[in-house]
Amino acid sequence: MTHLAASDLPTAQPQRIICHWTAGAYNASALERKHYHFLIEGDGKVIRGLHSIADNDSTADGHYAAHTRRCNTRSIGLSVCCMAGATRTNPGRFPMTAAQWHRMAELAAELCNHYGIEVTPKTVLGHFEVQSILGIAQSGRWDPGLLPWEPSLNAKAVGNRFRSLVLTCKEGSAGIDETPGAILAVTVQGKPIADALVINEEPMVPVKSLVADLGVKVPYANASHAVLDVGRGLTPIYLRIHFLEDGLGVDEGAPEDQAVALVVDKGYLAVKEVAEELDLSTEYDAGTNTLKVGIKPARGSKSAPASVRPVVVRRGDTLSRIAAIHLGNGGRWTQLTRENGQPFTAEEARRLRVGEVVLVPMIAGDEVGRAPVSVTAPPSDLTPTGVDLDLLVDAAQPAFRRFAIESVPVILAECLSSGVSMPAHVAYVLATSEHESGCGRWMRELWGPTTAQRSYEGRADLGNTRPGDGLRFRGRGYVQITGRRNYTLWARRLGVDIVADPDLVASDPSMAAKILVQGMRDGSFTGKKLLDYIRPDAPPDFFNARSIVNGDKHKNGEKITGHARNYLAALTPTSVPG
């Protein structure tokens, strides 16, 4: 099974592959994408880095993936996303999984086959082996030399086992047929999608069929990904694009209109990634060879009434956990039903399946897909040990949770270090991050440009006085600061020249968190600050607090209020009425 598109494999002369772990969460951050050519997320998804393999043919120009000290020239950097806070005796909250390790071996094998790299200790090795094998000091690096599922295996054995696995994958992949396989029928919420295929066991749908059959729009595309606007009031999704024809791909730096045209005409999407990003369940019907995404109820079955919302079960979910997040009380799990509207039996409740759909009653006044919980925050301050991070991450919208895994701890740490410790303050800061950047999903403003974005150019109130300032100083970070004036202000406050390099705001989560938290604390964005609307002696005014960042409270105030209430419920679970 192949994992790399033709555009991922430029003409280059790599001599070795060096494997790492990010020491982060299970998803790839913007900063990590700068350092590695490919990353493997917790679910096995392969993420392309910001630099191509060819950039590392020469490192003299400073434009390359800097993954290994003094060993980047003609080296490919692979990394698994995991091991945040790990020690040699404790793999932390995000331990490397066997599936990630195996996927990294598959990628290494694919790259060895393509570039003719022989599998030896000097050409395929872990970061932990660079010093001992190549003689280049690495300051005690030990990634990825520990297998959490087999901690007794010593480092030397780990390296040898990995190379053995690469050789097995290499031999097994040498004869793979790269031509599309059998035709597959695919439906999305009951609508058939034309020309779907199975390519090396991976169901794929052409972008043009989604455009024609579902009315999907593609406002933006680049060499590896595209933005899809699915309509119906849903947030646009950002997906990896695959091209099936050899040598076909979007050139780096191609004009956006050309990139979009090629993606729509020739691009394919992995069905499972579409389903994941839209938070839809999947089901395969072997009898009809149909893959159903967002299963439409059969005729005559009980359909979901308007007073419920569908929730897709994720790994680790229980009915009590779902009820606690969406209804504010885990004891209300008996009010949840199966997709056909029937209640769960006790046995079924214990055997929930990942991808299964659970129907949750809507609370009056909820927006579709969310369940704001009405709570009043106690005035007591938070402490680092008094927060359940899992509950806080689960308070985010389902589509943003894998990004919240990384952003929530960073933002929370900045809140506490900056003196923002009142639960309602922290809740509103997190709600703002969710609204502005999807919990860090979009650390750079998606650029069309739209009519509104074109108006950034030349705007004196934003300080955009020079040609190109509109695009150069577009929104970035958790709060999406915009305009030369704001970047100049924060460059002075941070002591970092983000005017010269605005992308630092998007690539450095800690910097983005400082801007978000301190800006809302001090009133840096509009002159309004957190204490103007959220005080310890009164219920929080989340609706009007929108004025801290933007003047669009009548458009977005209620929505962000819902987000804030969910985070507040997660921060103060004992205060939630049952």
N, C-alpha and C positions, 0 to 999 in steps of 0.2 A: 504494500500500500504506500503510495507516495503522498507527501505532505507539502511539497514545494511546487509552486507554479514556475513556468518558464521565466517570468519576470524576476523571480527570486534568485536565478542562477545566471548572473551576467558573465561575460567573458572576463576571466580573472585567472590568477596564478597562485592560489593559496597552497601552502605547504603543510599546514597542520590544522587540527581542530582542537580547541581548548574548551573544556566543559566547566560550568560554574553552577552555583545557585545564587539567587539575588539577595538572600538574607532579608527578604520582605514577605509580603502576603502572597496569596495565590493568584493575583492578577498582575499584569505587567504595567508598571507606571511609565509615564513619559520619560522620566530620568533613566530608568532601566533600559528603555528602548534606544537611548542614545549610546549605551555602552555595549550592547550585544547585537549580533546579527539576527538571531532568532531566539525567542523565549517560549517556554512551554508553561501554560497556565495550569491551575489546579485541576481543571476539567480535561486537560490534555490538548487544549486548543493551541495551535502554533501561531505566535505573533511575530510579525516581521519587525526588525529594528529599524531605526531611522537611517542607518548607513548600509550601503550595499557591500557585498563581499569585495567588490572591485576597489572600494575606497581604501581597503587595507593592503592593496598591492604596494602602495607607498604611503608612509605616515609622515613624510617630510612636510606636507602641506598643512598638517594639523587637522585634516578633515577625515576622520576615520573612527571606527568603533574602538574605544579605549577600554578593553576588558581585562588585559593582563599586563602588569608592569613590565616594561622593556621587552615585551614579547608580542606586540600587536602586528608587526609587519608580516604580511602574508599568512596571518592566522585568522581562522574563523572562530568567533565566539558564540557558543551555545550556552543557554542558561535555563534552569528550571526555576519557576517563581515560587519560593517557599523559604522556610527556616527563619522567619523573623524572630529575633530574640533567642535563637537556639544556642545551646552550649554543647559541649562534647558529651554531657550526660543527660541533656534534656532538649529534645528537638523543638520545643516551643509549641505555639498554637497553630503553626502552619508547617508541619513536618513534610519533608519530601515524600512523595508516594511512589510505590513501585511502578505505577502506571506512568508517572512523569519520567522516571528514570528510563523505562523501556522506550518511551516516545523519543527521548533524547538520543538513545542508541539508534533508533530508526532514522532520525534526522542525520546523525553522523554517517550512517551507512549510505544514505541517499547522496550526501555530499561527497563521500569518498568515491562512490561509483561515478558521479558526474565529473569530478575534477581529477580522477586518477590518483587519489591519495592512498598510499599503502597503510594498512592498520598495524602500527607498531607503537611501543611506548613513547617514542619521540614525536610521532605524528598524530596520534589520537590519545589525549591524556586529560586528566582533570587538573584544575588550578592547583590542587593540593600536591600535584606531582611535578610541577614546573621547576621548583627549586631543586628537588632531589635528582630529577632526570636531566633537565636542561642546564642546571647550574646557575639559574637566574633567581636571585633572592626575591621572595614574595611576602615578607613580613608575617610569617606564620599563617598563611592562608590554608584553610582545611576543607574548602568546598570543591566538589561534592563528594568528599571522602568518607562520609558516614552514612550508612543505610539505616534509617530509623526502624525499619522492620527486621533488621538483622544487625543490631549494634555491636555484637561480639566480633564481627568481621573486621580485621585490621585494614589499614589504608592500602597496603600493597595488594592485598587480596581483592579489595574493592576495585582498584584500577585494572587488575588483570581480568576480573569478572566482566567489567564494562566492555573491555576490548573484545573479549570472547563473545559477548552479546552483539556487539557491532558486527563482527565477522559473520555471525549467524544471520543477522538481518541483511547484511550485504549480499550474502550468497542467496538468501531467499528472495531478495528484491531484484536480482539481476535479470530474471526472466519475466518480470511483470509486464503484462500487456498494457500499454498506455492508452489504448484506444477505448472510447466509451463502451460500457457494457450494455446490459439489457435496458430496454425502455421501461420506465416505471411510471405508473399513474400516481399523481400527487394532487391532493385537494387541500386548500387552505380555507378553513371554516365553511366547508361544503362546496367551494368553487373550484372546478378543475383547472390545473395549471398545465399548459401545453408544453410538450417536448422535454419533460424531465428525464434524466438519465441516471444510471448508476455507474460511477467511475471509480474503479478500484475499491468497490464495496461502499462508496460514499454517495448517497443520493444527492443529486444536484438539480437545480432549476435554473433556466436561463433568465437573466434579468429582463430581457424583452418580453418574456411571457408574463412576468409579474406586472410589468408596465401595461401590457395589453389586456390581461385577464383580471387584474385587481385594481388597476388605476394607480399603481405605485408611481411616484415621481423620483427622479434622481437629480437633486439640485447640485451635487458636488461629487467629484471623484478624483483620485490621484493614482499613483503607480501601484498601490496595493489595496486600497480600500475605497468604499463609496458610501455616501449618505443616502439613505432611502427614506422618503417621506411617504408613510403608509396612510396618511389622512386620518379621518375619524377622530380628530382631536388628540391623537397619540403623538408622543415625542418621536422625532426622527431617529432612526437607528443607524449605526455605523458598522459596516460589515466588510470582511475580507472578500476580495474578488478573485475568482479563478478563471484562467483562460485555458481552453483545451487544445487549441492549435499550437503546435511547436513554434517557438520564436515570437509568438504574439503577446503583446503586453503594452501597457501604457508607459511611454518614455518618461523618465524623471524630468520634471520641469516642463512637461507638455502643457499647453494652454488648457484651462479647465473645461472649455466647451468641447475640445477634442477628446479629452479624457472621458467626459460624460458620454459622448457619442459612441466611443469604442466600448465602454463598459455596457451600455444599453444594447449595443448590437452583438457583441461577442462574449460578454462576461457571464459567468455562472456563480451561483451562491450555494453553499452547503445548506441543505434543508434543515439540519439540526441546529445550525447557527441562527437561521431565520426564526425558528420556533423558540429558541432560547431567548433571543433579543426581544421578541414580542410576548414572552412569557406564556406561550401556548403549549399544550400537551401534544404528543404525537402517538399514533397507533398504526401498526402495519397490519393490513388484511391480506393474508397469504392467498386466500381464495381468489381475490380479484387483483392481486399484485398492486395494491393501492396503499400509499402512505398518506395517512390522514393527519393534517396539522390543524389543531383547534377543532376537535371532532364536533361535527354538527349532529344534534340529536336525531335519532331515527324517527320516521313519521309515526305518529301515534304515541311516542314516548312523552313523558312529562318534561316540558321545557323549563328552563330556569326563569322564574318570575322576575319582574323588574326590581323586586325588593331584595335581591341577593346579588353578590358579586362572586365570580369564579376565582379561586386561588389555586395555583399549581403547586403541588407538594414538592418541596426541595429536600435535599439530603439532610437528615437530622430533624425534620419536622415531625411533630405529633399533633393530634387534634387539640390538645390542651395548649400547645405552643401557639398554634394558629389562632385559637380563640383569645389567648392573652394579647397577641399583637393586634388583632383586628376588632376584638370586642372588649378589650380591656380587662378580661377575667378568664383565666384558663378553665375555671369550673363551668363555663358556658359552652364547653365543647359539644354537649348533647344537642345544641341548636344548629350545629353544622350538619350538612347533608351531602350525600353523594351527588354526582352530576345528574342523575335521573330524578333528583328531588327526594329520594328515600333516605331515612336516617341511617346512621352507622350503627351496626351492632357492636358490642364490646369487643368481639373477636376481630371484626373488620378494623376497628379503631387501633388495635394493636399491630395490624399488618398493613399500614399505609405504604403505598408504593411511590417512589419518586416519579413525577410526571402525572400522577393521578390528579383529577380535578375535584376540589372541595368547594361547595357553595356556602358562602358566609352571609348571614343576614346583614342588610344595610342598616346603618344607624341614620335616623332622620337628619337630613341636611348634608349627608356625605356626598362628595363628588364620586363619580363612578371610578371604581378601582382603588379607592382609599377609604379608610375608616378612622377619621379623626376622633379621638377619645376626649371627652370633656373632663378636665381635671383642674384643680386649683393647686398650684405649686406651693409647697411649704417654703418658708424663707431660708431654711438651713442650707449652708453651702455644701457643694460636692467635695469629695476627696477622691484621689486616684483609686483607692481601694473600695470606694463605695459605689462604683459603676459597673453594671453588667454589660460588657462590650457586645456580647452576642445579642442581647435584647436590644441594645441601641442600634446595632447594624440592621437587625430585622425590622426596626421601625421605619427604615427607608422603603420606598416603593420597590417592588420586586425586581424591576428592570435595572435598578441602580445598586442592588445590595452587594454585588461582587466588587463594585467600585467603592462602596461604603466600607467594606472590610479594610481597605487601605486608608481611606480619607478620614473616617471617624476617629480612630486613635490619634492621628496627627492633629486634627482640629481640637479634640478634647484636651490633649496635652498642652496645646498652645493656650486654650482657654484658661486652664488651671495655672499655667505659668504667668499669664498676663492678668491674673486677678479676676477673671470672668468665671465665677464659680457658683452663682445662683442658678439653680436648675432651669428656671424659665429663660434666663439669658443664654445658657448653653443650648437649650432646645431651639431657640430662635436663630442662633448662629448656624446650627446644623440644618435647620429648615431653609435658611438662605442659601447655603451651599447646595442643597438638593435642588432648589428652584433654579439657581443661576448656572450650575455646572453639572447637574445630575450626579452629585456626590463625587465630583472629580472625573466623571466620564468624559466631559468635554472641557479640557483645560485650555483649549484655544477656541475662540468663537468660530463656529462653522461659517465659512465665507462663500457667498453666492457669486458676486455680491447681490444682496437684496436692495430694494429701493432705500430702505432705512440705512443699510450699511454704506451705500453710496453717499448718503448725506453726511457721514462722518467727515468726509474730505472737506477741509477748509472751515470747519466749525470752530469759531473763536472760543466758545464756552468750554470746549474740550482741549483747547490749546493746540489744535491741529493746524499749524501755520505753514507747514512745508508740504510740497507735493508728495503724495504717497503716505502721508501720516495716517490717513483713515485706515488703510490696511495694516500698516506697520504697528500702530498702537490700537489694534482691535482688542476685544475683550479676552482676558486671560485669567487663569487662576480660579479658585473656588468662588470668588465673588465677581469675576469677570471685569476687572478694572479696565477702563477704556479711555483713550485720549492721551496725547503727549503730556498734558498738564498733570494728570494723575500719575503717570509713570515718573515724571520729574519729581513730584512730591514724595513718592515712595522711594525713589532712588536716594534722596537725601535722608529720609528716616531710616532706611535699612543700611545705608553705607555701601550699596551695591549699584553699579551702573546699569540699571535695567533699561535706561533710555538707549544705550548703545546696543544692548542685547535684551530686547523685551521678552524673548522666549524663556528667559530664566524664570519668569513668574509661572510659566506653564510647566516647566521641567523640574522645579524644586518645590515639592509639597510643603516643606516647612516654611519657605518664604511665602507661598500662597496662603498658608494658614495664618501667618503673622498679619498679612494685609487684611484678610477677612476679619479676624478677631479684634485686632487693635483698631482697625478702621471703624468697626461697629461700636466698639467700646468708647472711642474718642469722638465720634461724629465726624470722621474725616471725609465721608463721601458727600453728604448733603448738609452737614451742620447738625443733624439730629443724631442722638446716641441712644444706646440701649436703655439707660436709666430714665430717659424721657418718657418711655412707654411701658417699661417693665420694672416696677418698683417692689420692694419686699413687703410693703404695707398695703398692697392692692392687687386684685386679680390682674394677670398680664393682659395688656392690650395688643395682642398679636396683629390684629388687623391694621391698626394705624402705625404699628412699628415698621411696616413696609417703607415708610418715609425715611428710614435710616439709610436705605440704599437707593431707592428709586421712588418716583412720584406716581407709580401706576397702581396704587393700592385698590382702586375701584375695579381694576382689571384682574389683579393677581392677589389681592389681600386675603380673600377667603381661602384660596388654594394654599397659600403659604401658612395661614393659620392652621389649616388641617395638618400640614406637615409638622408644625411646631407642637401641636397637641400630641401627636404620636410620639415624638421624641421625648416630650415631657412625661408621658405615661411610662416610657421605658426608663427614664431617669428616676422616677418616683413611683415605682409600681405599687407600693403599699398605699398610696393615696388614691388609687383608682377605685371608684365605687364598684362593687360587685353586683 
